[in-house]
Amino acid sequence: MNTLHYSPGSCSLSVHIVLEEIGEPFSLILTSSMDGTTRSEAYLRINPKGRVPVLVQQDFVLTEAPAILMHLALSYPAAHLAPAGPHGLVRAIEWFNWLSGTVHAVAVAQIWRTERFSDDPAHHPGIVTKGKAELIRAFETIENRMLGQEWVVGQDCSVLDPYLLVFYRWGHRMGFDMRAQYPHWTEHALRMQARPAVQRALATEGVSLWG
């Protein structure tokens, strides 16, 4: 059985959605950074990075959302969540690298985890401003890429689509008018919201796509 260590509304939501899509039994362990759980000695033995998500399959432990998502896609081919063909696979990796390594780890973190970039509080407002500017550029890139696209890569929903949905939700939480500013991306978000797996994951975590 798959066990997911998650924090509600974080990037682990994408893994939760994919587990729902797969339809096999799985368990959830709430592991929030807000209450210090991710820094506990017990959790650090599982993931020394002190972050979520973590997927545990008996003695196999995997961290980092993009790696977990691709592992699940390849492990459960009947779910049809792997990008099709070599081009689809590398295009998904391209998206994952950019979303995870640049958009999340830099722009989002500059806004929500400003202390990672400077120990001096006097520098924090400038870092947040820079993060918002970078995020706007990233969101514009996503909007342009979603023009005429039903799904992020290829003709079918893949593990990349729930991951992109997380960033859409974060945009709302940061105060962006996502519907007005990014209509093509919004169409994708609404398409995802209509999927029963997405609805179940959001309900279980007690979060909304719109805030």
VOVOLUM-477897 format. One record per residue: residue number from 1; x, y, z of N, C-alpha, C in turn. Coordinates in pm, whole numbers, padded with zeros to 5 digits. Example, Ala and Ser with C-alpha at 12.3 -4.5 7.8 and 13.67 -1.06 7.14 Angstrom:
BEGIN
1_01319_-00569_00780_01230_-00450_00780_01320_-00330_00780
2_01285_-00225_00708_01367_-00106_00714_01290_00003_00787
END
This chain:
BEGIN
1_00084_-00120_00000_00000_00000_00000_00087_00125_00000
2_00042_00226_-00075_00110_00355_-00074_00069_00436_00048
3_00168_00497_00113_00144_00588_00223_00203_00723_00187
4_00120_00827_00194_00164_00961_00159_00170_01049_00282
5_00287_01105_00308_00302_01211_00408_00270_01343_00336
6_00171_01415_00387_00122_01532_00315_00094_01647_00412
7_00086_01766_00353_00041_01885_00425_-00069_01947_00339
8_-00185_01978_00395_-00299_02023_00316_-00266_02143_00227
9_-00298_02130_00098_-00282_02240_00004_-00140_02263_-00044
10_-00045_02187_00007_00093_02202_-00039_00110_02128_-00171
11_00234_02120_-00221_00256_02049_-00346_00223_01900_-00335
12_00214_01850_-00211_00174_01710_-00192_00031_01686_-00237
13_-00049_01793_-00253_-00185_01778_-00304_-00185_01711_-00440
14_-00086_01741_-00523_-00079_01680_-00656_-00064_01529_-00647
15_00017_01482_-00552_00035_01338_-00533_-00093_01276_-00480
16_-00158_01344_-00388_-00285_01296_-00333_-00387_01277_-00446
17_-00396_01374_-00536_-00488_01364_-00648_-00456_01243_-00735
18_-00329_01223_-00763_-00289_01109_-00848_-00321_00977_-00780
19_-00300_00968_-00651_-00338_00845_-00579_-00489_00820_-00590
20_-00567_00926_-00584_-00711_00912_-00603_-00742_00868_-00746
21_-00671_00921_-00843_-00692_00883_-00982_-00660_00735_-01004
22_-00555_00687_-00941_-00513_00548_-00958_-00619_00452_-00905
23_-00677_00487_-00792_-00788_00409_-00739_-00750_00290_-00653
24_-00622_00273_-00625_-00578_00166_-00535_-00580_00219_-00391
25_-00594_00129_-00292_-00595_00175_-00152_-00464_00247_-00117
26_-00477_00353_-00039_-00360_00426_00009_-00395_00487_00144
27_-00292_00528_00216_-00314_00592_00345_-00244_00728_00346
28_-00296_00817_00429_-00243_00952_00442_-00193_00974_00584
29_-00079_01042_00595_-00027_01083_00726_-00006_01234_00721
30_-00083_01306_00802_-00071_01451_00807_00065_01488_00864
31_00141_01565_00786_00278_01601_00825_00299_01747_00789
32_00266_01835_00882_00264_01977_00852_00389_02048_00903
33_00438_02141_00822_00548_02225_00866_00501_02329_00967
34_00370_02356_00969_00316_02461_01055_00327_02424_01202
35_00314_02294_01234_00320_02252_01374_00453_02187_01411
36_00549_02193_01319_00682_02140_01349_00700_01993_01320
37_00597_01926_01268_00606_01783_01244_00719_01748_01148
38_00739_01830_01044_00841_01800_00945_00982_01814_01001
39_00994_01877_01118_01127_01892_01180_01147_01797_01298
40_01050_01709_01319_01062_01615_01431_01167_01508_01400
41_01224_01454_01505_01328_01352_01487_01273_01231_01412
42_01151_01192_01444_01091_01075_01379_01074_01099_01229
43_01027_01218_01192_01007_01244_01050_01139_01260_00975
44_01236_01322_01038_01365_01341_00972_01435_01209_00946
45_01399_01106_01020_01453_00973_00989_01394_00920_00859
46_01272_00962_00827_01209_00923_00701_01259_01009_00587
47_01260_01140_00610_01305_01234_00509_01394_01340_00573
48_01525_01323_00565_01618_01419_00625_01603_01561_00571
49_01537_01576_00457_01515_01711_00401_01412_01789_00482
50_01328_01718_00557_01228_01785_00638_01118_01852_00558
51_01082_01793_00447_00978_01850_00361_00875_01743_00326
52_00762_01787_00274_00664_01698_00213_00661_01730_00063
53_00618_01632_-00018_00563_01501_00018_00670_01395_00033
54_00628_01286_00098_00706_01163_00100_00610_01048_00069
55_00650_00963_-00021_00573_00842_-00052_00648_00722_00003
56_00577_00639_00078_00637_00518_00136_00564_00397_00082
57_00641_00305_00026_00589_00176_-00020_00673_00067_00046
58_00628_00019_00160_00703_-00078_00240_00841_-00023_00271
59_00949_-00078_00213_01083_-00030_00245_01136_00069_00141
60_01048_00112_00048_01087_00208_-00055_01032_00345_-00017
61_01122_00442_-00004_01084_00579_00035_01128_00674_-00075
62_01036_00758_-00119_01066_00851_-00227_01021_00992_-00188
63_01107_01089_-00216_01076_01229_-00188_01075_01308_-00319
64_01030_01432_-00312_01019_01527_-00422_00898_01495_-00509
65_00807_01590_-00515_00680_01569_-00585_00696_01524_-00729
66_00781_01588_-00811_00792_01541_-00950_00838_01395_-00960
67_00933_01355_-00876_00981_01216_-00880_00870_01120_-00838
68_00796_01157_-00734_00687_01072_-00688_00579_01060_-00795
69_00545_01170_-00858_00441_01169_-00960_00481_01082_-01079
70_00605_01093_-01124_00649_01010_-01236_00656_00864_-01195
71_00698_00837_-01073_00703_00699_-01023_00564_00637_-01025
72_00464_00711_-00977_00328_00658_-00975_00275_00638_-01117
73_00304_00732_-01206_00256_00719_-01344_00313_00594_-01410
74_00441_00566_-01386_00505_00451_-01449_00471_00321_-01378
75_00438_00329_-01250_00407_00209_-01172_00265_00160_-01194
76_00177_00250_-01237_00035_00215_-01256_-00008_00252_-01398
77_00043_00180_-01497_00012_00216_-01637_-00136_00211_-01670
78_-00213_00128_-01598_-00356_00117_-01625_-00430_00248_-01598
79_-00370_00334_-01517_-00433_00464_-01487_-00415_00564_-01601
80_-00323_00535_-01695_-00300_00620_-01812_-00266_00764_-01772
81_-00176_00777_-01676_-00135_00910_-01629_00008_00946_-01668
82_00075_00855_-01739_00210_00885_-01787_00201_00959_-01920
83_00280_01064_-01940_00281_01131_-02069_00316_01032_-02180
84_00252_01046_-02294_00267_00948_-02401_00395_00969_-02480
85_00471_00861_-02498_00587_00862_-02586_00707_00935_-02529
86_00821_00919_-02595_00944_00986_-02548_00931_01138_-02543
87_00867_01197_-02644_00853_01343_-02645_00765_01389_-02529
88_00657_01317_-02504_00571_01353_-02392_00643_01342_-02260
89_00723_01238_-02245_00795_01216_-02120_00895_01328_-02094
90_00976_01362_-02193_01077_01466_-02170_01013_01604_-02158
91_00899_01625_-02225_00830_01753_-02210_00778_01768_-02068
92_00728_01657_-02011_00682_01661_-01872_00798_01689_-01778
93_00912_01627_-01802_01030_01652_-01719_01072_01799_-01729
94_01064_01853_-01849_01096_01995_-01868_01005_02083_-01782
95_00874_02057_-01785_00779_02131_-01702_00808_02111_-01554
96_00827_01986_-01512_00853_01958_-01371_00977_02032_-01321
97_01084_02031_-01399_01207_02098_-01357_01184_02247_-01337
98_01114_02307_-01430_01091_02452_-01422_00996_02488_-01307
99_00884_02415_-01297_00787_02445_-01192_00846_02423_-01054
100_00919_02313_-01038_00973_02278_-00907_01097_02360_-00873
101_01191_02368_-00968_01321_02428_-00938_01325_02579_-00947
102_01237_02638_-01028_01238_02784_-01046_01114_02849_-00986
103_00996_02807_-01031_00873_02873_-00986_00849_02850_-00837
104_00856_02723_-00794_00830_02692_-00654_00948_02730_-00565
105_01065_02678_-00597_01179_02693_-00507_01233_02836_-00501
106_01204_02917_-00602_01254_03054_-00603_01139_03153_-00586
107_01053_03167_-00687_00953_03275_-00683_00853_03257_-00568
108_00794_03138_-00556_00698_03115_-00448_00767_03128_-00312
109_00885_03072_-00301_00957_03077_-00174_00996_03220_-00137
110_01027_03302_-00234_01058_03442_-00203_00939_03514_-00140
111_00819_03470_-00171_00699_03532_-00116_00659_03470_00017
112_00661_03337_00025_00610_03266_00143_00719_03218_00237
113_00841_03207_00190_00952_03158_00274_01070_03253_00262
114_01040_03381_00284_01139_03487_00261_01265_03467_00344
115_01249_03409_00463_01364_03390_00553_01470_03298_00495
116_01434_03220_00394_01533_03133_00331_01636_03212_00251
117_01603_03336_00216_01688_03415_00129_01769_03520_00203
118_01726_03553_00324_01801_03649_00404_01761_03638_00550
119_01859_03645_00638_01832_03647_00781_01797_03787_00831
120_01814_03886_00745_01790_04025_00782_01648_04064_00743
121_01559_04086_00841_01420_04124_00807_01409_04249_00722
122_01509_04334_00728_01505_04456_00648_01508_04427_00499
123_01563_04310_00463_01572_04273_00322_01445_04205_00271
124_01358_04163_00361_01244_04079_00321_01146_04148_00226
125_01107_04273_00248_01013_04335_00153_01064_04336_00009
126_01190_04362_-00010_01248_04361_-00144_01247_04223_-00206
127_01270_04121_-00123_01268_03982_-00172_01127_03944_-00215
128_01028_03983_-00135_00889_03953_-00170_00851_04022_-00301
129_00891_04147_-00317_00862_04220_-00440_00924_04151_-00561
130_01048_04105_-00544_01115_04034_-00653_01044_03903_-00683
131_01002_03832_-00579_00932_03706_-00598_00803_03725_-00674
132_00727_03830_-00641_00599_03855_-00711_00623_03887_-00858
133_00728_03963_-00886_00760_03995_-01026_00796_03869_-01103
134_00876_03782_-01041_00913_03657_-01108_00793_03567_-01126
135_00703_03567_-01028_00585_03481_-01036_00491_03529_-01147
136_00477_03659_-01161_00395_03713_-01270_00450_03668_-01405
137_00581_03674_-01422_00641_03629_-01548_00615_03480_-01570
138_00627_03402_-01464_00603_03258_-01475_00458_03230_-01510
139_00366_03300_-01444_00224_03278_-01470_00187_03318_-01613
140_00249_03423_-01663_00225_03463_-01802_00275_03357_-01899
141_00388_03296_-01866_00441_03188_-01949_00344_03070_-01950
142_00291_03035_-01833_00196_02925_-01824_00071_02957_-01904
143_00018_03077_-01890_-00102_03118_-01962_-00081_03104_-02113
144_00034_03149_-02162_00061_03140_-02305_00075_02995_-02350
145_00134_02912_-02266_00151_02770_-02301_00018_02696_-02301
146_-00079_02742_-02222_-00209_02675_-02213_-00307_02720_-02321
147_-00269_02817_-02402_-00355_02863_-02511_-00380_02748_-02608
148_-00506_02709_-02621_-00542_02600_-02712_-00508_02461_-02660
149_-00464_02452_-02534_-00427_02322_-02476_-00535_02276_-02379
150_-00582_02154_-02398_-00676_02099_-02301_-00603_02049_-02179
151_-00487_01985_-02203_-00402_01933_-02095_-00262_01988_-02114
152_-00179_01978_-02013_-00048_02044_-02018_00041_01981_-02124
153_00044_01848_-02129_00127_01778_-02226_00042_01674_-02297
154_00041_01678_-02429_-00031_01577_-02505_-00182_01596_-02504
155_-00251_01487_-02538_-00395_01492_-02557_-00474_01441_-02437
156_-00406_01399_-02332_-00473_01340_-02217_-00420_01398_-02087
157_-00501_01386_-01984_-00457_01426_-01850_-00342_01336_-01807
158_-00240_01395_-01749_-00125_01320_-01699_-00092_01367_-01557
159_00013_01311_-01499_00051_01349_-01364_00098_01494_-01357
160_00127_01554_-01469_00168_01695_-01469_00051_01789_-01440
161_-00068_01751_-01480_-00184_01840_-01465_-00220_01869_-01320
162_-00223_01770_-01229_-00248_01804_-01088_-00138_01892_-01028
163_-00015_01874_-01076_00095_01956_-01025_00075_02102_-01064
164_00036_02125_-01189_00011_02263_-01232_-00107_02323_-01157
165_-00205_02239_-01124_-00322_02287_-01051_-00285_02346_-00916
166_-00185_02289_-00851_-00139_02340_-00722_-00093_02485_-00734
167_-00022_02516_-00840_00028_02653_-00859_-00087_02749_-00887
168_-00189_02702_-00957_-00307_02785_-00980_-00372_02821_-00847
169_-00388_02722_-00762_-00449_02746_-00631_-00364_02843_-00549
170_-00234_02826_-00553_-00146_02916_-00479_-00161_03059_-00529
171_-00179_03075_-00660_-00199_03209_-00715_-00317_03279_-00651
172_-00427_03207_-00632_-00543_03264_-00563_-00507_03303_-00421
173_-00437_03216_-00352_-00403_03244_-00213_-00311_03366_-00199
174_-00233_03393_-00303_-00144_03508_-00301_-00213_03637_-00343
175_-00340_03627_-00384_-00414_03747_-00418_-00423_03778_-00566
176_-00373_03690_-00652_-00385_03713_-00796_-00531_03688_-00839
177_-00580_03769_-00932_-00712_03746_-00990_-00694_03645_-01104
178_-00690_03518_-01070_-00653_03414_-01165_-00753_03404_-01280
179_-00882_03417_-01249_-00983_03406_-01355_-00968_03517_-01459
180_-00946_03637_-01413_-00938_03752_-01504_-00805_03758_-01577
181_-00697_03729_-01506_-00564_03746_-01564_-00519_03627_-01648
182_-00568_03507_-01614_-00519_03386_-01680_-00636_03297_-01723
183_-00714_03342_-01822_-00836_03268_-01859_-00811_03129_-01916
184_-00704_03111_-01992_-00677_02979_-02049_-00633_02881_-01940
185_-00553_02928_-01850_-00512_02846_-01736_-00634_02814_-01649
186_-00723_02911_-01635_-00845_02890_-01557_-00930_02779_-01618
187_-00939_02774_-01750_-01014_02668_-01816_-00957_02531_-01778
188_-00825_02523_-01772_-00761_02398_-01731_-00795_02366_-01586
189_-00791_02467_-01499_-00823_02445_-01358_-00967_02396_-01341
190_-01059_02453_-01415_-01199_02411_-01408_-01215_02268_-01460
191_-01140_02235_-01564_-01143_02099_-01618_-01093_02001_-01513
192_-00990_02039_-01443_-00937_01953_-01337_-01036_01942_-01221
193_-01097_02054_-01185_-01190_02055_-01072_-01309_01962_-01097
194_-01343_01940_-01221_-01456_01854_-01254_-01424_01706_-01235
195_-01297_01672_-01219_-01259_01532_-01205_-01289_01484_-01063
196_-01355_01371_-01048_-01389_01321_-00914_-01267_01303_-00823
197_-01154_01263_-00879_-01034_01244_-00797_-00989_01375_-00734
198_-00998_01483_-00809_-00962_01615_-00757_-01059_01656_-00648
199_-01185_01635_-00671_-01286_01670_-00572_-01266_01594_-00442
200_-01233_01466_-00451_-01212_01386_-00330_-01089_01434_-00253
201_-00981_01463_-00325_-00858_01506_-00258_-00878_01642_-00190
202_-00943_01736_-00258_-00969_01867_-00198_-01056_01854_-00073
203_-01158_01770_-00081_-01248_01753_00032_-01176_01689_00151
204_-01094_01589_00124_-01021_01523_00232_-00926_01618_00300
205_-00858_01703_00223_-00760_01796_00281_-00828_01921_00338
206_-00955_01939_00307_-01026_02055_00360_-00981_02186_00301
207_-00944_02184_00172_-00899_02306_00104_-00985_02329_-00018
208_-00983_02453_-00067_-01056_02491_-00186_-00960_02530_-00297
209_-01002_02506_-00419_-00921_02547_-00532_-00911_02699_-00542
210_-01007_02767_-00482_-01021_02912_-00502_-00971_02993_-00382
211_-00888_02931_-00299_-00835_03010_-00188_-00761_02927_-00088
END
